[in-house]
Amino acid sequence: TLSNGDSNSNPDINLSLRHSHTATKVRSSVNYSHSTEAEVGSSVSQNTDLISEEIATGTQKKTTFSEEKGLKSESDENQSDDESYSRLDRYGFLTGDNSNTARHASMSAVSLARNRQSLSTAHETDRHRMRRIRLENLRVEKWLKMSKDFKYEMTSRPTRFKRRIRKGIPDSFRQKVWPIVCGAKNEQEANPNFYKSLLYKACTSSDPALEKVHESIYRDVGRTFPRHVIFKHKLGLGQKSLANVLRAYSVLDTEVGYCQGMGFVVGLLLGYLREEDTFWILKTLMLNPPWDLAQLYKPGMPGSQLLLFQFECLLKHFVPDVASHLEKENIVPSMYATQWFITVFAYNFPFDIVVRIWDVFLYEGWKIVFRVAITIIKEHRKEILARDFEKILEYFRGIPPTLEAESLLTQSFKLKLKTAQLKSIEKKFELQ
């Protein structure tokens, strides 16, 4: 069971087991049953640009989304909006008082991970801050030059483009680059009304099975990144967009429907992209190689079993002593690494690390996930070998907040991992 670290608003969740078809029926808090297609189209046009504007002005708009039920977005009971906005990190997460060390000591690993980016920035020296800003500006200048034709850069200068992807896409370019590098933009342009039609079906369907899936989605939207400014407010624009994307996909892919880990993937994408753009990237990742995320979320989660098997084999190859020690302590990868794979690290890792991983994941596929996972084990080898069963699992939960993006990614890319190696392990898995 995994907790997202916000004990005030989010009960424990189990990402690895709970699928929408087992969900208990609850009444949906937003009623779309009488929506017209025009209203759905209007909803689609709303996007996270509005939320960016709200962040910039420091004002959270109080928007009524259901006059019939009188439901409004609301602030956290324990803090005012002004206090919330004064403590946003660069990724939009609400952060605590950086000077309150006693509070940090009592935080869960997930909360610490969410605060780590702000803490490291707060402790920067002027010299380090100036160097970081200078490097970020230089990177932006390079991407500005490439932005004239990203597709040309990808096809004509693939080595340079890959190198720059691995160094990190500037925040201001992810909205444009992510849909291009994974191929979602081409499919979206070829099917301009597809998302609206799916959302209309989701809004008007009377299918009991689909209604049950949607009820499960509504129950979970408030549990997805509840400390992010986009998703913090009940029935706010962020939660509505999150629900819309998940509901539309559930209409498209009835075999998968909805699985809880999908919310974190969609939530991450909505932090940078418009609602409809997010849907198209989700569809691309779910139904196309090299990602095939739908295999992770189908009943039985066959894709998750394959990834964990591959990871275990790679662990034996790259860090044999740790693999042997974990086996001796009866610890298998599903006990500590499931959420790493089914949310591609989005669940409880610092976001400066998450977005760097996703830059590469969208362009190259699963190798970066294996590289990062193995590197985490290698970097903490001594500490793992010195512990027994319970202490090891406890230690794994505390690893994410300690990681630094640049160091982790640099070491990960040094790992000699070939696609052929993963294919060979996959064949072994199929023969079991």
Sequence and secondary structure as in RCSB ss.txt:
>XXXX:A:sequence
TLSNGDSNSNPDINLSLRHSHTATKVRSSVNYSHSTEAEVGSSVSQNTDLISEEIATGTQKKTTFSEEKGLKSES
DENQSDDESYSRLDRYGFLTGDNSNTARHASMSAVSLARNRQSLSTAHETDRHRMRRIRLENLRVEKWLKMSKDF
KYEMTSRPTRFKRRIRKGIPDSFRQKVWPIVCGAKNEQEANPNFYKSLLYKACTSSDPALEKVHESIYRDVGRTF
PRHVIFKHKLGLGQKSLANVLRAYSVLDTEVGYCQGMGFVVGLLLGYLREEDTFWILKTLMLNPPWDLAQLYKPG
MPGSQLLLFQFECLLKHFVPDVASHLEKENIVPSMYATQWFITVFAYNFPFDIVVRIWDVFLYEGWKIVFRVAIT
IIKEHRKEILARDFEKILEYFRGIPPTLEAESLLTQSFKLKLKTAQLKSIEKKFELQ
>XXXX:A:secstr
 B  S TTT   B TTT BGGG      SS  TT  HHHHHHHHH  HHHHHHHHHHT     EEETTTTEE   
 TTS HHHHHTTB TTSBB   TT HHHHHH  HHHHHHHHHHHHHHT  HHHHHHHHHHHHHHHHHHHHHTT H
HHHHHHSHHHHHHHHHH   HHHHHHHHHHHTTHHHHHHH TTHHHHHHHHHHH   HHHHHHHHHHHHHHTTSS
TTBTTTSSTT HHHHHHHHHHHHHHHH TTT  BTHHHHHHHHHHTTS HHHHHHHHHHHHHSTTT THHHHSTT
 HHHHHHHHHHHHHHHHH HHHHHHHHHTT  GGGTSHHHHHTTTTTTS HHHHHHHHHHHHHH THHHHHHHHH
HHHHTHHHHHT  HHHHHHHHHHSGGG  HHHHHHHHHTS   HHHHHHHHHHHHT 
